[in-house]
Amino acid sequence: MTTVYVVRHAEKAGTDHDTPLSPAGFARAEALAVTLADAGVDMVFATSLQRTQQTVRPLAERIGVPVRIVEPLAIDSLLGLIRTEGKGHVILVAGHNNTVPRIAQGLTGQAVDGIPEHVFDRLYRVDLPAIGEATLKLLPYGEPTP
């Protein structure tokens, strides 16, 4: 079984291309670490933008796993890494509101609704069994966003 948690970066401080997290975003990153502390995550991916890396860093540091950097729009490459190197692992992937649904859909073949710009509390869990259909669950974490 391969399990992949896919999350959008937490709340951002501004609108710059590579803006960091806001104080609320850092709090959400800590909430993600608490939520996944006992999930068995052993691989972590984030994009080259600092807000995704800041979102996964508390968990990565807690469990002693390096954050592997991927380009934000290199979804096919990321899916390939998950299916090969990630087989049998529990993986956390941090992306963006325009890529997270595409990643989840690419793993499951199921349509995934877009993420509105103001929503940050969605955590997707994808289970990829060795035999059978992939499953997708949407889980909330941290403080709810409207």
C-alpha positions as CSV (number, residue, x, y, z in Angstrom):
1,M,0.0,0.0,0.0
2,T,1.2,3.5,-0.8
3,T,-0.5,6.4,1.0
4,V,-0.1,9.9,-0.2
5,Y,-1.2,13.0,1.7
6,V,-1.6,16.0,-0.6
7,V,-2.0,19.5,0.9
8,R,-2.0,23.0,-0.3
9,H,0.6,25.3,1.3
10,A,-0.7,27.1,4.4
11,E,-1.8,30.8,4.5
12,K,0.7,33.1,2.8
13,A,2.0,36.4,3.9
14,G,1.5,38.3,0.6
15,T,1.0,38.1,-3.1
16,D,4.6,38.0,-4.2
17,H,5.5,34.9,-6.3
18,D,7.7,33.4,-3.6
19,T,6.0,34.9,-0.5
20,P,6.5,33.1,2.8
21,L,3.8,31.9,5.2
22,S,1.9,34.3,7.4
23,P,1.7,33.8,11.2
24,A,-1.6,31.9,10.6
25,G,0.2,29.8,8.0
26,F,3.0,28.9,10.4
27,A,0.3,27.9,12.9
28,R,-1.3,25.7,10.2
29,A,2.0,24.1,9.4
30,E,2.3,23.1,13.0
31,A,-1.2,21.7,13.0
32,L,-0.3,19.6,9.9
33,A,2.7,18.2,11.8
34,V,0.4,17.3,14.7
35,T,-2.2,15.8,12.4
36,L,0.3,13.6,10.6
37,A,2.7,12.9,13.5
38,D,1.7,9.3,13.8
39,A,0.7,8.6,10.2
40,G,4.0,7.0,9.3
41,V,5.1,9.6,6.8
42,D,8.5,8.7,5.5
43,M,8.8,10.8,2.3
44,V,8.1,14.5,1.9
45,F,7.9,16.6,-1.3
46,A,7.4,20.3,-1.6
47,T,7.7,22.7,-4.5
48,S,10.6,25.1,-5.0
49,L,8.6,27.9,-3.5
50,Q,9.3,28.7,0.2
51,R,5.6,28.6,1.4
52,T,5.3,24.9,0.5
53,Q,8.6,24.0,2.2
54,Q,7.6,26.0,5.3
55,T,4.3,24.1,5.4
56,V,5.9,20.7,5.5
57,R,9.0,21.6,7.5
58,P,7.6,21.1,11.0
59,L,6.6,17.5,10.2
60,A,9.8,16.8,8.3
61,E,11.9,18.0,11.2
62,R,9.8,16.1,13.7
63,I,10.2,12.8,11.9
64,G,13.7,13.4,10.6
65,V,13.0,13.2,6.9
66,P,14.4,15.5,4.2
67,V,12.1,17.6,2.1
68,R,12.6,16.7,-1.6
69,I,12.1,19.7,-3.9
70,V,10.1,19.5,-7.1
71,E,9.0,22.3,-9.5
72,P,5.5,23.5,-9.0
73,L,4.1,22.5,-12.4
74,A,6.2,19.3,-12.8
75,I,3.2,17.2,-11.9
76,D,3.9,14.3,-14.2
77,S,7.4,14.0,-12.9
78,L,6.1,14.1,-9.3
79,L,3.5,11.4,-10.1
80,G,6.3,9.3,-11.6
81,L,8.4,9.6,-8.5
82,I,5.5,8.7,-6.2
83,R,4.7,5.6,-8.3
84,T,8.3,4.4,-8.5
85,E,10.4,5.6,-5.5
86,G,7.4,6.1,-3.3
87,K,5.9,2.7,-3.8
88,G,5.0,1.2,-0.4
89,H,5.7,4.5,1.4
90,V,3.6,7.1,3.2
91,I,4.2,10.4,1.5
92,L,3.4,14.0,2.1
93,V,3.2,16.4,-0.9
94,A,2.7,20.1,-0.5
95,G,1.5,22.0,-3.6
96,H,-0.6,24.9,-4.6
97,N,-4.4,25.5,-5.0
98,N,-4.0,24.9,-8.8
99,T,-1.8,21.8,-8.5
100,V,-3.2,19.8,-5.5
101,P,-6.4,18.8,-7.3
102,R,-4.4,17.8,-10.4
103,I,-2.0,15.7,-8.2
104,A,-4.9,13.9,-6.4
105,Q,-6.7,13.3,-9.7
106,G,-3.5,12.1,-11.3
107,L,-3.1,9.5,-8.6
108,T,-6.7,8.3,-8.5
109,G,-8.2,9.0,-11.8
110,Q,-11.1,10.7,-10.0
111,A,-12.2,14.2,-10.6
112,V,-11.2,16.5,-7.8
113,D,-12.8,19.9,-7.2
114,G,-10.6,23.0,-7.3
115,I,-9.5,24.8,-4.2
116,P,-10.6,28.4,-3.8
117,E,-7.9,30.9,-3.2
118,H,-9.0,31.5,0.4
119,V,-9.2,27.8,1.5
120,F,-6.2,26.3,3.3
121,D,-7.7,23.5,5.5
122,R,-8.0,20.6,3.0
123,L,-5.8,17.5,3.3
124,Y,-6.3,14.8,0.7
125,R,-5.5,11.2,1.5
126,V,-4.9,8.9,-1.4
127,D,-4.5,5.2,-0.8
128,L,-2.9,3.3,-3.7
129,P,-3.2,-0.5,-3.0
130,A,-0.9,-2.9,-4.9
131,I,-4.1,-4.4,-6.3
132,G,-7.4,-2.6,-6.8
133,E,-8.8,0.9,-7.0
134,A,-7.2,4.0,-5.5
135,T,-9.3,5.7,-2.8
136,L,-9.5,9.4,-2.1
137,K,-10.6,11.0,1.2
138,L,-10.8,14.7,2.0
139,L,-9.8,15.5,5.5
140,P,-9.8,18.9,7.3
141,Y,-6.9,19.9,9.5
142,G,-6.1,23.0,11.6
143,E,-8.5,25.9,12.0
144,P,-11.4,25.8,9.4
145,T,-11.2,28.3,6.7
146,P,-14.5,29.8,5.3
